Amino acid sequence: MATAADIARQARSRDIRGRWFLASPALVIIALASIGPLAIVMVYSFLAPGSYGDVIWKYSPDAWESVFLKRDIFDNSLSLADAHLSIFWRSLRLSFLTTLIALLFGFPTAYFIATRSPRTREIWLFLVTIPFWTNLLIRTFAIQELIRNEGIVNKLLIRIGMIDAPIQMMFTDFAILLGMAYVYFPLMVLPLYASMEKIDFRLVEAGYDLYATRWKVLRHVIMPMTRPGIIAGSILVFIPTLGAYVTPRVLGGGRNLMLGNLIELQFGQGRNWPLGAALSMTLLAIVLLALMVYVRFAARTGGHHHGQ
């Protein structure tokens, strides 16, 4: 005779099977829409390039070899692919600097919003999200109008006598950095605000009552409680900037390529689809590595706070 525990276990098992059955159409769609294209890109990276794009269905590891190495056309010797490595380095460096700038400006912005009254807070959050209403390309062109040789910044500096000739800011790493920091700034502010909104500011007041300086209160009270927001905001900024295409293309021109531009170049003018696929999978591997570091750091931080 079945006991009450057996009946409950069977009911729970039927409930779990029913949920999986109801979720199966969505899971199939997700698998086909995400895993399927990734599998195609992975297969393409191990094929030979066609003469005018497309691929030749013949196994070839040349694309993966070309990601970091180049072969001499005369003696067939291998050496480091300096052009690719410089683009990898530029992408990582600009993504890291963009994340750092967004954090430096986003932290005080989020703190300012979190310390306002509830009604005023909603207005400030509304203002932060306004850029999302505009297309990314239009926002990038707005930055271009500011920093080009005949733009607002150069005209203003010339008018007040600080410079005699326009400063070349367009088509430089500075232009890309400025554009990406502006575009992805809200993605840093919103997670930081979500963490700061939960802070018990009586702890901040207690720190001041114990004669702690503002720096000590920031370092030992506010930052530990907002660490999840800092990590989440950094990931939300770092990962999209790593594969950014529009902003580097418009503000960097053809000379300052990033990974997204290099991948598009291989699928477009380069007509080397396997190399483009290999570069895409390399970018995906870097993103996964960044996420693994984030998860490990978050778990370690959570364990540390739990121990305290």
Secondary structure, 3 states (H helix, E strand, C coil): CCCHHHHHHHHHHHHHHHHHHHHHHHHHHHHHHHHHHHHHHHHHCCEEECCCCCEEEEECCHHHHHHHEEECCCCCCEEECHHHHHHHHHHHHHHHHHHHHHHHHHHHHHHHHHCCCHHHHHHHHHHHHHHHHCCHHHHHHHHHHHHCCCCHHHHHHHHCCCCCCCCCCCCCHHHHHHHHHHHHHHHHHHHHHHHHCCCCHHHHHHHHHCCCCHHHHHHHHHHHHCHHHHHHHHHHHHHHHHCCCHHHHHHHCCCCCCHHHHHHHHHCCCCCHHHHHHHHHHHHHHHHHHHHHHHHHHHHHHHHHHHC
